[in-house]
Amino acid sequence: MFERSDSRSANILRPIEITRNYTKHADGSVLIVYGDTKVLVTAFVEERVPRHVFISGVEKAGWLTAEYSLLPGSTNTRSNRERSRVSGRTSEIQRLIGRSLRASIDLSKLGQRTITIDADVIQADGGTRCAAITGGYVAMMDALKNLQRKELLTELPPITPIAAVSVGLIDGEVVLDLNYEEDFAADVDANVVMNADDCIIEFQATSEGTPFTKVQQNQMLDYAHEGIKTLLKLQRDALEEEIFSS
């Protein structure tokens, strides 16, 4: 049986922390911690939309997009800043974050506004994209509530909470919320995004070694489902705290 370096059971999340209003100037900001992974996620709202939304014909439609970066000191070797062109990995993660969060909100009721989610990895130890999505939801909600407080938005658009977690297969055993060491050793690595209605938004699974069976796939989804239920509760608890931006 695979033994985890932090002595967690296979179906247990790392310690999770969500700190709102972590920075001063963003419309919403969150420091989210998955074990030793730390991601600063901010949300900014602009009173404009991209051209493809503007010409869509939906008068009150808005947009949400995302950017992601590994800060230079976030890994054990320095990560170079991606100044003029992002890597394929970064581009794929940005699209994942944006797709996931767009699936949580009815953008047709946002008004002609763009929400930009910036996820900057301060410290990476596996699961950074999942942390960015989970934290991004909280940052987005704070940004929308700030619009309400400023009377720029009369009511929140329909929103379904979402969260994300990694899951994998190591030595034939399904393991939830992999750190970097486990991710490196995994035969199968997957990221799962689900909403509070128990619907799957993304399920990205790749065999790095031994192929996986349908039974193992279902167990990975079951573990992810339970983990995401815990993450959704942590989001709710964090958002219930009376914290207001300046």
Secondary structure, DSSP 8 states (H G I E B T S, - for coil): ----TT---TT----EEEEES-SSSSSEEEEEEETTEEEEEEEEEES---HHHHTTS-TT--EEEEEEEE-TTSSSS------SS--HHHHHHHHHHHHHHHTTB-GGGS-S-EEEEEEEEEE-SS-HHHHHHHHHHHHHHHHHHHHHHTTS-SS---B--EEEEEEEEETTEEEES--HHHHHH-SEEEEEEEETTS-EEEEEEEESSS---HHHHHHHHHHHHHHHHHHHHHHHHHHTS-----
